């Protein structure tokens, strides 16, 4: 709470966030009702939903009307995500839950409670489909007339059958008493893959380019993806689960190079040219992560979800907004106060397939 209360932040109407707002949030979090030992309830997400820092949908911005960056947006969860519910807000409208990658507040209506066994049955189905398009549209009928929801790339569903280009999958729903029940849903066969895709550089690059020009979405805002979620979605299609944040993603895989400030660019270029494999290598900058594609005539290129970059203009930097998934070379930002992507590069890591993936 202090991290937010000590900053000057703004409501959606441009007014300053006051201590009264934080007092209301503290009251609604109902922390005094937490027991000394928590016995979690389990469940599944039943619709695409935002995960919040506090139990509120109200946005808070670091700058007035800066609608691309809601400071209270923690993440976003796709339909079918397994969760552990550990607490309920005072007004009964929010669950505090832990998912496989993060924790935060989610509206009660977005969660169907289940037993541990029911949840495991859903996520552990031996026959399953993985969404391979940027967004897979889910319908209630095989004729694709009754729309239900969408699922982002990498989302996994139990698969029942595929017939005439239509896949029947099992979808989780919330009953009137808040508990889980399942129902058949339908998705186009060309939007899914039966089981995980094979992990190869070609596969990863192809999946990355599926998202080319997709809008940037801070913390999953507007149903889109930020830099770390972009990388996460791509690797999820081959069964590799990466952490949620770029700083944690920068610590997985095989380290090819790690660079303190003022490292000569030639040292980085050597690794990118001779050791890094396009499609399997992550490039980490403080607060940002990219998928390395390869080098052309000694110039390294990456694909990433980015809001923008800095360009020097007279005595100050000008912000150039990209706001989408884009392919760029690492010279972007040269001469700015922050420096180029290459100058800011802190680590290069290769994601190697596990033994289990090699056998699959």
C-alpha positions, -999 to 999 in steps of 0.1 A, spaced: 0 0 0 28 24 9 43 20 -26 12 37 -40 3 60 -12 38 76 -13 34 86 -50 14 113 -67 -12 94 -87 -44 103 -105 -79 91 -110 -95 87 -144 -110 121 -142 -76 137 -136 -80 144 -99 -53 134 -74 -56 102 -55 -61 111 -18 -55 91 14 -92 85 16 -90 62 -15 -63 41 2 -83 40 34 -113 26 15 -91 0 -3 -76 -11 30 -110 -15 46 -123 -35 16 -93 -58 16 -106 -70 50 -71 -80 61 -81 -83 98 -104 -112 88 -74 -133 76 -69 -164 97 -35 -174 110 -36 -204 86 -53 -203 52 -72 -233 38 -75 -222 1 -104 -229 -22 -97 -240 -57 -114 -229 -89 -111 -219 -126 -115 -186 -144 -147 -187 -164 -142 -155 -185 -113 -133 -195 -107 -110 -166 -83 -84 -152 -63 -91 -121 -60 -60 -99 -36 -47 -72 -66 -36 -51 -102 -48 -51 -115 -21 -75 -119 -16 -113 -112 21 -109 -80 30 -128 -52 50 -113 -25 67 -134 10 80 -129 1 109 -152 -33 125 -157 -53 107 -183 -24 83 -191 -49 56 -201 -23 32 -215 -8 25 -181 -32 18 -152 -10 14 -121 -35 -10 -105 -35 -34 -134 -16 -65 -121 -23 -89 -149 -51 -106 -169 -63 -141 -167 -77 -162 -196 -107 -185 -193 -97 -219 -179 -68 -206 -157 -66 -226 -125 -65 -206 -93 -63 -209 -55 -87 -185 -37 -73 -174 -4 -94 -144 7 -126 -125 0 -131 -87 1 -153 -71 27 -180 -62 2 -180 -98 -11 -173 -88 -47 -137 -97 -50 -115 -128 -45 -78 -125 -37 -63 -155 -55 -31 -170 -66 -27 -184 -101 3 -202 -116 22 -170 -123 9 -142 -101 -15 -131 -73 -41 -104 -71 -78 -94 -68 -104 -107 -93 -142 -102 -95 -160 -131 -78 -182 -136 -109 -151 -145 -129 -143 -176 -108 -160 -209 -104 -150 -227 -72 -142 -264 -74 -125 -292 -56 -88 -299 -61 -97 -330 -81 -122 -311 -104 -96 -285 -111 -69 -311 -118 -92 -330 -141 -97 -299 -162 -61 -288 -165 -47 -323 -167 -68 -337 -195 -46 -360 -217 -63 -348 -249 -62 -311 -251 -61 -282 -276 -38 -251 -274 -48 -218 -289 -23 -208 -316 -38 -176 -330 -37 -142 -312 -72 -147 -300 -93 -179 -303 -131 -172 -305 -152 -195 -284 -188 -203 -292 -216 -223 -277 -227 -240 -309 -207 -257 -337 -224 -233 -362 -204 -205 -346 -235 -183 -341 -236 -180 -303 -204 -162 -292 -191 -168 -257 -156 -154 -251 -121 -154 -265 -88 -169 -253 -54 -156 -260 -25 -175 -276 -12 -204 -254 -45 -210 -236 -52 -247 -231 -86 -265 -231 -97 -302 -228 -104 -314 -263 -133 -337 -271 -133 -339 -308 -126 -322 -341 -152 -325 -369 -153 -306 -402 -129 -279 -391 -146 -273 -358 -131 -284 -325 -153 -293 -295 -136 -283 -262 -147 -283 -226 -154 -248 -211 -156 -240 -173 -188 -222 -162 -200 -207 -129 -232 -221 -114 -257 -200 -95 -240 -211 -62 -206 -201 -75 -194 -236 -81 -179 -251 -112 -197 -270 -140 -185 -278 -175 -201 -274 -209 -191 -280 -245 -178 -251 -264 -165 -248 -300 -136 -231 -317 -123 -233 -353 -97 -260 -359 -73 -235 -375 -72 -215 -343 -59 -244 -322 -34 -272 -323 -41 -307 -309 -15 -308 -281 15 -286 -279 34 -275 -310 70 -288 -315 96 -265 -299 118 -253 -327 131 -218 -336 109 -219 -367 78 -226 -345 85 -198 -321 92 -173 -348 60 -182 -366 40 -178 -334 56 -145 -327 47 -132 -362 11 -143 -356 10 -114 -331 28 -89 -353 10 -55 -351 -12 -67 -322 -18 -37 -299 3 -32 -267 -16 -39 -235 0 -30 -202 -6 -59 -178 -32 -74 -202 -52 -42 -205 -78 -41 -232 -73 -79 -238 -38 -74 -252 -3 -81 -241 28 -63 -228 64 -73 -235 66 -102 -210 31 -115 -218 39 -115 -255 69 -138 -248 49 -159 -224 21 -166 -249 45 -176 -276 63 -202 -255 31 -215 -240 22 -229 -274 51 -253 -271 44 -262 -235 71 -239 -219 58 -219 -190 77 -187 -184 74 -163 -154 50 -134 -157 74 -104 -154 104 -95 -176 128 -94 -147 120 -130 -138 120 -141 -174 155 -128 -176 167 -154 -152 155 -185 -170 173 -205 -197 210 -208 -205 229 -176 -199 249 -165 -230 259 -131 -218 254 -107 -189 264 -71 -191 269 -43 -165 266 -6 -175 290 7 -200 298 -27 -216 312 -22 -251 286 -30 -278 310 -52 -296 309 -78 -268 272 -80 -271 272 -82 -309 297 -111 -308 273 -132 -287 243 -123 -308 262 -131 -340 279 -163 -330 261 -179 -300 225 -167 -299 198 -186 -319 170 -166 -334 136 -178 -320 151 -194 -289 169 -164 -273 155 -136 -250 170 -102 -248 165 -84 -215 167 -47 -208 156 -32 -175 118 -33 -176 116 -48 -211 122 -81 -228 124 -91 -265 126 -122 -287 158 -123 -307 153 -130 -344 188 -130 -358 213 -107 -375 215 -93 -410 248 -79 -421 258 -76 -385 227 -58 -374 206 -77 -347 168 -77 -349 141 -86 -324 104 -88 -322 87 -74 -291 55 -58 -278 64 -22 -270 47 11 -262 74 33 -277 110 45 -277 130 77 -272 145 97 -300 168 127 -294 155 160 -305 175 191 -297 180 194 -260 154 167 -250 141 133 -260 109 129 -281 87 99 -274 79 79 -305 48 57 -298 47 23 -314 20 7 -292 21 -27 -308 41 -58 -315 69 -48 -339 102 -59 -354 130 -35 -348 168 -35 -348 186 -28 -316 199 6 -326 165 21 -318 169 49 -292 205 57 -302 215 91 -288 186 94 -264 191 98 -226 183 62 -221 204 50 -250 197 24 -277 182 -11 -271 217 -25 -276 233 -1 -251 206 -10 -225 209 -48 -231 216 -65 -198 214 -102 -205 211 -127 -234 196 -161 -225 186 -191 -246 155 -211 -238 165 -248 -242 139 -275 -245 135 -298 -215 141 -336 -218 103 -341 -216 98 -319 -246 124 -337 -266 106 -370 -259 71 -357 -266 
